[in-house]
Amino acid sequence: MQMDFVNGAGLGLRRGLLGALQNCSTDEVDFLELAPENWIGVGGRLGKQLRALSERQPLLFHGLSLNLGGFAPLDLELLKAIKGFLDLHGVRGYSEHLSACADHGQLYDLMPLPFSEESVRRIAERVRIVQDVLERPLIIENVSAYAQLPGELDEPAFVRAVLEQADCQLLLDVNNVFVNSINFNFDAAAYIAAMPSARIAYLHVAGHYDQASDLKIDTHGAPVIDPVWALLEQAYAAHGVRPTLLERDFNFPPISELYAEVAQIRQLQAAAAPVRSYGT
């Protein structure tokens, strides 16, 4: 399974940004990313605006509710709807969270998983089913967490094992690594370095909320902070320059400020490219 992927620096497409992004071009962003669950079946003015964007900007989809880590059966009707939406908009890649988000109903949150061999086997099988239905590779994202469940693996080993057994790709969320490194007291740079380069499809950066000195909350509601920018540089140094997306979900500043953060991603990519580029 192959896909025509993206390059450069992108921005998360939220409805609150849809108007401001109508006139965006590749001068400002190289690609956009959206959650398909928030757009499937949307018509009228919003649907037309999305279609206009998808005709001129490469799109990625970042899912919210597949429940890869849960025990409830996979929602095959949702998967089929997502596949149709991917086809309609010529989407370049589809990612989902390595977490649980449902039981008998949607929990509307990303719940932590046990980092265990049993979890690896079960989730890998679910990922393979998703890839078969979508007829595309699935990209899974490491998530932020605020509690840890019993398991014999650490988080990097767990993520690597799922990637290998499921034969899928990784969306490496640099901010989530930083948040978890503070919440659970581990070395963020070592985590980044431990990820398998060959499976990293793209990266995320975002802002978060400082609940306390030892508790960070992944909100996507603030600018990216300097330690996260530094981790992004380290990710490029370790794995080569990859497509990288800025997430912002609320507290939207003027669009020019978001474009400036996207430009900062591009600057880091340009600085890192002569040192090591993807595929070398």
N, C-alpha and C positions, 0 to 999 in steps of 0.2 A: 504494500500500500504506500503510494507516494503522494505528495501534495506540493503544489506550487505555493511556496511560503512567502513571507514578507521580509523586508529589510529595514534597518534604520530605527527610528524612534517613533512611538505611537502614543495615543491618548485614549483613555476609556470614554466611550460614548454613553452619556447619561441623558435622560430626557431634559434635565435642567440645562444641558449644554447644547441641545439639538439646534436651537435657533442660532446660537453663536457660531456653530460649526458649519452652517450652511454654505458659507463662503470660504471655508478653509481649503487649502491646497497642499501639495507636497512640499511647498516652501515652509509650511508650519509643522505639519505632521506627515509621517510616511504611511501610517495605517491607523485604523480605529478598531476598537474592541467593544463588544456589547454582550449583554446577557440575553440569550434568545428567549428565555421564559418571559421576559418583560416586553417582547415585541411580537411574538407569534400571534397572528390573528389581528394585529393592530392595523386598521385601515385609515381612511380619511386623510386629513392634513399630515398627521404624524407619519402614517404609512408612506405617503408620497415623499415626504422629506427624507425618510430612511432610504427609500429606493433611489432617490437622487444621489445621496451620499454613496451608496453601494455601487453605483454606476461609475463613480470617478475615484473612489478611495478603496484600497484593499481593506477587507474586513476580516477580523477574527471573532469567533464566538467564545465566550467564557461562561460556562453553565453554572447554575446555582443549586440544582435540585435532583441530580441523578442518584444521590445517596449511595455512592460507590462503596462506602464503608459500612453501610447498614445491613440489617438482616432481612428487611422486607423485600419481597421480589422486586426486581427492576421494573420500572414503569415503561413497558414496551410501547404503549401508545404515545407517551411523551417522546421516546426515542425516535419513533417514526415521524412525529411532527417536527422534531429538531432536524432530522435528515432532510425532510422536504424544504425546510427553511434554509438550511445550508446550501442545498442545490439552487434554490430560488435566487439567492444573493451571491452565488459564486464564492462562498466563504473559503478562505485560505487555510484555516485550521480551527480546531475545536478543543477546548480545554475544560477540565472539571476539577473539583477539589478532592483531595485525598482525605476524606472525612465522611462522617455520617450526618445526615440532615433530616431523616424521617424514620418513623416506626409505623404505627397504624395511620399516621397522617404527617404532614410536613411540620417540622420543628422550627423552620425559618431561622436556623442558626447552623453553624458548622461545628459539630461536636467532635471531641478528640477520640482517637482510636487506641486500642491496646497495641503496643509495638511488639507483636508476637509473630511467630512463624505461622500459627493458625490463621491470623489476620491476613498475612501476606498471601497465603494460598487462596483464601476465600475471596479477597479483593481482586487478585490477579484473574481469577475465573470470571468475575463480574466485568472487569475491564475488557477481557477478550470477547465477551458477549456484546458489549457496547460497540466495540470495533467492528464486529461482524455485522451488526444491524446498520451502523452508520456507513459501512464500507469505506472507512477512513481511519487513519491512526488517531488515537486519543492521547491528549497531552494532559498529564495530571499535575496538580499544583500542591506543593507543601503548604500547610496552613498554619496560622497562628493558633495558640492554645493558652488556656489559663488553668488547666488541670492536667495531670498525667495519670493514665491508667496502667495497671500492672502489665508488664511484658518483659521478655528476656532480651530485647534489642534496644539500642538507642535509636533516636530519630533518623540520623543519616543512614544507618544500616537498614532500617525499616524501609525508607524511601527507595534506596538502591535495590533492595530485594523485590519490592513490588514492580519497579521498572523492569527488572530482569525477567521475572517470572511472567509478567503480563506482556512483555515485549512492546512497551509503549514509550512515550516521550515525556519529558519533564518541562513544566513551566516553573522555573526557579524564582520564587518570590523572595527578593532580597530583604524587603522590609519584614516579612514574616520570620525570616531567619533571625534578624536583629531583635524583634519583639520576643521571640522564644528564648533567645540567648540571655536576655535580661530576666525574663520570668522564671527560667529554669537553670540559670547560672552555668552556661556552657560557652565555648569559644566559637563565635559566629564565623570567623575566618576559616577555622578548621572544618566547620560544617560545609561552607561553600566549596572548599578545596576537595572535600570527600565526594562531591556529586560526580556522576559519570559524564564526562564531557560529551561523549558521542550521543547521549540521549537528551541533552538540553536543547529544546526547541527555541524558547525565548525566555525573557525575564520580566518581572514586575518590580516597580518601585512605587512607594506611596508614603504618605505621612501617617502618624499615629498619635495617640493621646497618652500623656504621662499621668497615669493614675497615682503612681508613687515612684520613688527612686528604683524600686525593684518590681514594678508592675506596669507594663506597657499594654495599651489596648489598641488593636489594629482597627482604626476607624476609617481610613481613607478620607479624612476630613481636614487635613492640614498639609502644609508644604513638606517635602522631603527634608530630613535633617542631615547635617553634615556626616554623622557616623554611617548613615545608610548610603550616602553618596560614596563614602570611602569603601564600603563593602561592595558596591557596584564596581568600582575600579578594581577591587581584588578579584571579583568574579570574572571580569574581562581578562585580567592577567592570568588567571588559572585556567580558563576555558576558551578564551578567544572572544572576540566581539560578537554578540548575539543581538537580534532584535529585542528591543526593550520598551516596555509600555509604562506610562505614568497613569496611575489610578487616582481619581478624585471623585468621591460619591456625594458630597454635600459641602456646605460652606464654600460655595463656588466663588472664587475671586474673579476679577475681570479676565476674559479669555487670554489677554496678552500675558498675564502672569503664568498661566498654564503653558502657553507657548514658550515662555522663557525657561520653564523647567524642562520641557521637551528639548529645547535648544541645549540645556546643560547636559542632557543625556547624549546628544549628538557630539558635544565637545569631548566628553569622556570617551566616546567611541572613536572619535578621530585621533585622540591622543594615544589610545591603546592599539589602534589598528596597525601601526608600523611595527609594534612589538610582537603581536601575535594575532592573526585573524582566524576566524572560524574556518575549520577544515585544514589548517596547516599544522 
